Amino acid sequence: MLRLFPTNVLDGNGEIIVGSDYEQLCEEIAVKMYTSMVTLQMMDTIFYEAQRQGRISFYMTSTGEEAISIAAAAALTADDIILPQYREPGILLWRGFTIEEFASQCFGNKDDCGKGRQMSNHYGSKKLNFVTISSPIATQLPQAVGVAYSLKMDKKDYFSVAIKNTVTGAQKQHDQ
């Protein structure tokens, strides 16, 4: 079995480790990442308040987790297939999903790509390779394995990725 070791680029003091795989981001990417995180925070505030007012039925924020979804999206290619859980709308935002598309999905209106047939906050986009969010926690893990196997069989040179909150949520399930 292949054993993978963590990659560190910063030491305990936040200094770059000499000889690490650290690569400086160009200013354009860094600004896009920052702008995406701020946009995601603003969007969360608006939609969370709309949910609390009863205007939409359900909304989960990405508070405190904006950077991980934006960084994951920036590290992947547009061809990589994402199997997300809640709190990953930053990936869609990075890939070009507009605020209007998020709003249409949350409100389930005629402009929603799911035509209002999906629960609020369950985004998906075929054109952006973002599989629609599934409510049960951790279902994305076996689904990602199936997608990865299919990609391998088709000899595709990209990945399926189940994003981070699936494992965290599955581990915490007993606490709820």
DALIN-V603816 format. One record per pair of residues at least 24 apart in sequence whose ideal C-beta (glycine too) atoms are under 10 Angstrom apart, sorted by the first residue. I is the first residue (numbers start at 1). GAP is how many residues later the second one is. Records with the same first field share a line. If there is no record, write none. Layout:
I: GAP + GAP
//
This chain:
25: 49
29: 45
30: 44
32: 38 + 42 + 62
33: 33 + 34 + 37 + 38 + 40 + 41 + 57 + 61
34: 32 + 33 + 36
35: 35 + 58
36: 30 + 31 + 33 + 34 + 37 + 38 + 54 + 55 + 57 + 58
37: 25 + 29 + 30 + 32 + 33 + 34 + 53 + 56 + 57
38: 28
39: 27 + 31 + 51 + 54 + 55 + 60
40: 25 + 26 + 27 + 29 + 30 + 47 + 49 + 50 + 52 + 53 + 54 + 62
41: 25 + 49
42: 57
43: 46 + 47 + 50 + 56 + 59 + 60 + 63
44: 43 + 45
46: 53 + 56 + 57 + 60
47: 42 + 52 + 55 + 56 + 59 + 60 + 73 + 74
50: 53 + 56 + 57 + 70
51: 55 + 69 + 70
55: 51 + 52 + 65
56: 47 + 49 + 50 + 51 + 52 + 64 + 65
57: 49 + 50 + 51 + 62 + 63 + 64
58: 28 + 48 + 61 + 62 + 63 + 64 + 77
59: 27 + 47 + 61 + 62
60: 25 + 26 + 27 + 29 + 60 + 61 + 62 + 73 + 105
61: 25 + 26 + 28 + 60
62: 24 + 25 + 26 + 27 + 28 + 31 + 103
63: 24
65: 25 + 99 + 100 + 103
66: 24 + 27
68: 95 + 96 + 97
69: 24 + 25 + 94 + 95 + 96
70: 24
72: 89 + 91 + 92
73: 55 + 57 + 88 + 90
75: 86
76: 53 + 82 + 83 + 85 + 87
77: 52 + 80 + 81 + 82
78: 49 + 50 + 51 + 80
79: 50 + 72 + 77 + 78 + 79 + 80
80: 49 + 50 + 71 + 78 + 79 + 80 + 81
81: 47 + 48 + 49 + 50 + 62 + 63 + 66 + 67 + 69 + 70 + 75 + 77 + 78 + 79 + 80 + 81
82: 42 + 43 + 46 + 47 + 48 + 49 + 58 + 62 + 65 + 77 + 78 + 79 + 80 + 81
83: 46 + 47 + 48 + 49 + 50 + 51 + 56 + 57 + 58 + 59 + 60 + 61 + 62 + 63 + 64 + 65 + 77 + 78 + 79 + 80 + 83
84: 38 + 39 + 40 + 46 + 47 + 48 + 49 + 50 + 56 + 77 + 78 + 79 + 80 + 81 + 82
85: 48 + 49 + 50 + 51 + 52 + 53 + 54 + 55 + 56 + 77 + 78 + 79 + 80 + 81 + 82 + 83 + 84 + 85
86: 35 + 36 + 37 + 47 + 48 + 49 + 51 + 79 + 80 + 83
87: 34 + 46 + 76 + 77 + 78 + 81 + 82
88: 35 + 42 + 45 + 52 + 75 + 76 + 77 + 78
89: 32 + 34 + 41 + 44
90: 73
91: 32 + 34 + 37 + 38 + 39 + 70 + 72
92: 31 + 32 + 33 + 36 + 38
93: 30
94: 34
95: 30 + 32 + 33 + 34 + 35
96: 29 + 31 + 32
97: 26 + 27 + 28 + 30 + 31 + 33
101: 24 + 27
105: 27
129: 29 + 31 + 32
130: 33
131: 29 + 31
134: 32
136: 33 + 34 + 37
137: 28 + 29 + 30 + 31 + 32 + 33 + 34 + 35 + 36 + 39
138: 24 + 27 + 28 + 29 + 30 + 31 + 32 + 33 + 35
139: 27 + 31
140: 25 + 26 + 27 + 29 + 30
141: 25 + 26 + 29
//
